[in-house]
Amino acid sequence: MKRVLHGNLIFAPACGTVTCIENGYLVYENDRILGTFSELPERFQSASVEDFSGRLILPAFTDMHLHAPQYPMLGMGMDLPLLEWLNRYTFRAEARFADPDYARRIYAQLGKELVRNGTTRVCMFSSLHTDATLILMEELERAGISGYVGKVQMDRNGASYYQETTEQSKAETLRFLTACERFADIRPILTPRFTPACSDELMRWLGSIANERNLPVQSHLSENTQEIALVHRLHPDTERYWETYAKFGLWKPGTLMAHCVYSDEVERKAIKDYGVSVVYCADSNINIASGIAPIRQMLTEGIPVLLGSDIAGGAQLSMLQVMQMSIRGSKMKTIESHWTTPFLSVAEAFYLGTSAGAMYFGEQPGFSAGNRLHAVVIDDRRLPDTDRLTLTERFERAVYRTEPGDIVAVYGNGRRLK
């Protein structure tokens, strides 16, 4: 059955470009977009219309890096650097997910809050626990969210109460992958926590599994100077961090690497040449004082860049707030460079938080025909002078001022979720 969303359509067909169709029409059938129009074509006149006149209709958001078991500790430990933060807060928080009942309660709440904030696609870390990871996938699917979820692998440099043996990690990863076959919209992704947390034997095994089964990989790269120093001590045969993934077969097209704060020219070239994607997590990088990634350089060099909330290093689950922090972080980099490096525009951040993520999932930018329908409807009429602003001005203000209550409808895979 053909359906129509009617309202102010706003989407990013390219990085830095925003298309606005005032009082436009988005036509979809089942879960697929058929097209966007300024006037409803005659052939669609009989379609059912959902009328959002006067409201803003945007693509739903993609959060490409977040830690689900850290959701309860949002806003905690923000005065600590990365490695100390992990030991004092994070491992303790994640260890609680050995309890399936606790996992069910927390992950059901997380799924609902993601939808409430307009996020419908994710790439997500779980904990070490296979059963809790499967519960997470169940709750995300129940909420209407799609994407990738990974059971974390970690057989060293964890905590006495939160670490696997190498054999446990292998066995539980295989059990996880087998159990994932029942899911339709959430798929598995291999998730070595980061190089210091995984032995060479485990990394080598994960690389073989990734390539045998054609599985994507997500991890962390060059986030923090102490972390980088530890990687060098553990892998003295490598010059740069990225090589610790490459030598085990984990550096390949589709691999997601969060942060890349200290990725130099050589490492950035390796990212581009191998088809790896960077996930920019500005809020987290600033909160735990890691640094500011050279996002403008990465974009200029043609590196695929995505956005992540990185909760709970990042303290905001809303991807609109993540976009704000991405812009602010890049402005700090501009100041640091004595204004020789342009900062991200609102249009660019919006593209990274919507279209770039959609492209990772095999779709085209914006509301392109053939894409699955992922959309949010924002009512900005509580804000002053709405009638006097241009649609472009309303869009920019919405990025900065939208609250969850302003999101009046959310669609994921063609289904209305809110």
N, C-alpha and C positions, 0 to 999 in steps of 0.2 A: 504493500500500500504506500502510495506517495504521500509525503507530508511536507509542510512548509513552515519554516521559522521566519516570522516577519518582524523586522526591527532594524536597528542601525548596525550593519555588519562591519566589523573591523578586524583585519587580519594582516599578516606580514608575508608577502610573496617572496621577499628577498631580504637579506640582512641590511637594515637601515631604511627599508621602505615599508610604509604602512598604507594599505588600501582601505578607504572608508566608503561604504555604500549607504547613503542616508535612506532610511525607510526601504531597505532592500529586502530581498527574498532569498532564502537558502532552501533549496529543494533537496530532499533525501528520500530514499526508498530502502526499507529495512534498516541496515546500518550504514549505507553508502551514500555519500553526497553526489547528487546529480549535477549541481551547478549553483552559482550565485547570480542574481539578476537585480537590476534596478527597477524593472517592471516584470510582473509575473507573466511568463509566456502563456499563450492560449492553451497549449497542450497540458498545462498544469493547473488550469482553472478549477478542476474538480477535486484537487488535492485538499486534504484536511489542513487548515491553517492554525498554527499556534501563534497568537498575536502578542508580540512584545513591543508594540509601538512605543517609541520614545526611549526605549532601553537600549543598552549596548550589548551586542552579541559578539563574543570573541572566541577563538579556539580555546579549548580547555588546556590546562597547564601540564607540563611534564617535569617531574622531579627525578633527575637522573643519578642522584647519589644521596641516600639517607640510610640511617641505621635504625631499623624498626625497634630493637630492644632498648634503644636509648631514649625512646619517646617519653617514658616516665621521668627522666632526669633533665628534660629541657630547662635551660636556664641555670644549671648547677655547675659549679667548678669553673666558672668563666675567668677566674684569676690565675689559672694554672696553664703552663705550657703542655704541649701534646703528650709526651711520654709520662709525665707525672699525672696528668689528667686521666689517662688510661688506667693507671694503677690505683689511683685513689677513688675514682668514681665509676669509670666505664665498665671495667671487668666485673665489679660487684653488681652493677645494675643488670648486666647481661646474664650473669650466673643465675638470676632469679627465674629465668625462663626454662629451667629444668622442670618447673611445675607447669603442667599443661593447662590447669585451670586458670592460673595467673596469666599465661600466654593468651588464652582465649579472651579473657576480660580486657586485657590491654590492647590486643590487636583488633578486636571489634571496635573499640573506641578510636583507635588510630585510623581505621578505614573510614569511619564516619567523618572524622575531622578532615581527612584529606578531601573527601567529596565536598564537605561544607566550604572548603577553601578553593574549590574548583580544580583540584588536581585529579586527573583520571588515568594517567600513565606514569609508571615509576620504574626505576632500577634500584633495587633495595637490598641491603645487607640484613640478614637475620642474625641469630646467635649461633653457637656451636651445636645447638640441639636440633636434631632432625625432626622430632615430633612437633616442637614449637614452630619450626620453619614451615611445616606442612599446615599447621593451624593458621599461621600468618597468611599463607596462600589461599586457604579457604575463606578467611575473613575478607581479604582483598577482593576475591571474586564475588563474594556475597554483597560487598559494597558497590560493585560495578567497576572496579579498577582493573586495569590490565598492565602487562609489562613483564619484568624479570625480577625474580627473587633468588637469592643465593644463601645456602647454608655456609656459614663462615668456616674456613679451615685454619687451624692454629695449633701447632704441635710444639711450639717453644716460645719463650719470652712472654708467656701469659702470666697467670697467677696459679698458686698451688691448688686453688679451688676451681680454676677455670682454664683448663687446657686439655687437649686430647693427646693420646699417644699417636704416633704416625700410623700405626695399623688401625686404631680406632677411627682416625680421620678418613682413611681410605674406605673402610667398611661402611661408615655412616654416610659418606658421600655417595657411594653406590646405592645404598638403601634410599637415600633422598632422591636420586635421579630416577630410580625405578618407580617410586611413589608419585613422582611428578607427572606420570603419563596420564593421570586422570583429570588433569586441569586443562581447561580450554583457553583461558585468557591470560593466565600467569604461567610463565615458562621458566625453567631453571637457568641459572648462570653460575659458572664456577667462581668462587669468591675466596681466594687466599687473602687473608686479612691485609697483610703487606709483607714484604720480604723478611723483615726481622722476625715475624711470627711463624714462619714456615721453614722447616728444614729443607736441605737440598733434595733429600729423597722424596719428600712430599711434593715439592715444587715440580720435580721431574715427572712424578706420577700424574699430577694435575695437568701438566703440559701434554702428556700422552693421551689422557682422557679428553682434553679439550679438542685435540686434533682428530682422534678416532671418531668422536661423536659430533664433531662440528659444533661445539658449544662455545658461546661467548664467555668472556672473562671480565671481571671487574676487580679493581684493587686501588691502591693508593701509590702516588709517586711524588717524590721530591716536595713533601709538604713542609718539612721542618728541618732546621740545620742539625739538631741533635739526632734526629731520625736518619738523616743522610750520613752522618758520621758513623752511626751504628751499622748501617748497610755496608759502608766501606770496610769496617772491621770484620764483618761476617763474610764479605766477598772481596778479598784483596786482589783477586784476579780481574776484577772489572774496574773500569775508570768511572763509569757513570751508573746511576741507579737503574735506568731502563734496561741495562744489559743483564741485570739479575732476573728479569722476566724473560728476556729474549733467549738466554742460553738454555732455558727450560721449555721453550715452545709456547709461552704464554703471551707473547708479543706479536699480535696478528690483527688483521682487519676485524673490526667489531669490538676489540678490547677497549674497555672504558678505564681511564686513569683519572682519579680525582686529584684535584689541587694543582700539581705541577708549578708550585710557587717559585721554585728555584731551578726550573728546567732551563738550561743555557741553550745557546744556539745549536750545539751538537745534538743535545737531547731533543730539542724541538724538531730538528730535521728528521731524527729517527721516528718521532711521533707521526709526522706527516708521511714519510716514505713508507711506513708500514700500515698506514690506514687506521691508526689508533685515534680515539677521540678523547679530548680533555673535558673534564667536568669542573667548571669554575664554581667554587664554593666560598664566595667572598665573606659572607657573614661568619662562617667558621674560622677562616684564615685570620680574620681580624680579632675575633673573640678570644682565641687561644694563642694570639700573638705570633702566628707563624710567619706572616708576611703577606705580600700582595702579588698575585700572579700577573705576568706580563700579557694580559689578554689582548691588548691592541696588537702587540707584535704577533701573537699567535694567529689572530684573524687575518692580519696583513700577509702572513706567510702561508695562508690557506689551510690552516689546521682546523678540523671540525671542533667547535666549542659548544658545550651544552651547559645547563645550569643545574645546580643541586643545592638543596637546603642543608645537607649534611647535618641533620639533627643527630646528636645533641651538641656537637661542636657549634653548629649553627643553632641559634635560639628561636628561629622563626620557621613555622611550617608553611605559611602562606607563600606561594611562589611570586605573588606580586611584591611582597616584602623582600623576597630573594632578588628580584629584579632591581629593586631600589638599592639594595646593598651592593649589587654588582656594579651599578652605575657609580655609587659612592667610592667603592674600592678602586675603580678605574680612575676616578678623579684624583684620588690620593696618589696613584701612580703617575698621573700627569703632573701634579705638583712636585713630586719627587724628581721627575725628569726635567724640571724647570720649563714646563709647558712645551716640550718638544714632542710629546706623545699625546695624540687626541684621546679624550676619554669616551666611554660608551655613551651613545645617545639613548633616549627612551625607546626609540624605534628599534635600535639594535638589541637592547636588553629584552624587549618584547619578543623579537624574533628568536633569540637564544632560548627563551623560556617556553616557546610554543612550537614554531615551525622546525627549529633545529632538532628538538626532541622527537617530533613526529617523523622527521626524516630518518632518525636512527631506527625507528620501527618500520621503515620501508615505505613511508608515505611521502607525498609531495608537500611543499610549504603551504601554509594557510588553509583556506577552505577549498582546496583543489578537488575537482570532480574525480571520483574514484576513491578518495579517502574515506575512512570510517568517520562517522560524525562524532566528534568530541568538541563540545561547546559549553561556554558559560554565558549566562545572561546576567548583566549587572544593571541594577536600578540606581542611578546616580542622582535622582531627583531630590534627595534630601539635602544635597549640597547647594550652596548659594549660586544664583545667576545662571543656572543650567540652561535656561532658554536663550540666554544671550551669547553663549559660547559656541564656537564652531565645533563640529564633530571631532576634529583633530585635537582641539583643546580639551574637550571632555574626555577623550581617550587618555591623554597625558595625565590629566588630573586623576582619572580612575586608577591609573597605575600606582599613584602615590597615596590615594585617599580611600580606596575601597576597603570596607570592612566585611567580614564574613556574612553579616546580615544583609548586605547589599547584593549578594549573589542570590538571585531569586530562582534560578534554574541551572541545573548541570546535566549535560548529556555525555554518556560514555558508550562507545560502540553502538550509537544509534538509540540507546535506551535512556529515558529520562530518569536520573538518579536522585534529583532533588527538585 
